[in-house]
């Protein structure tokens, strides 16, 4: 990121992170902007990236369990840091369930 509270062009940073995931240089990515929406939209433009917007504990697990997301986004303006830390840990430690969800993820990839 920009390492400050100054305004920046978040798509530049989200694209760099998503590119690393798309190229499989990293397994997963986490992006943040004011709402989480802009960085999520940007990340999802890259083939092979499935970025989900996390906004509660259940969704932090479902992004992995059902969607096999390899990136997530957060809205910095709307959640306490402690919640984001907990939800990030859920994202990083939850496994993809496969099964009926695998066919759906495959459709998304196509």
Secondary structure, 3 states (H helix, E strand, C coil): CCCCCCCCCHHHHHHHHHHHHHCCCCCCEEEEECCCHHHHHHHCCCCCCCEEECCCHHHHHHHHHCCCCCEEEEECCCCCHHHHHHHHHHHHHCCCCCCHHHHHHHHHHC
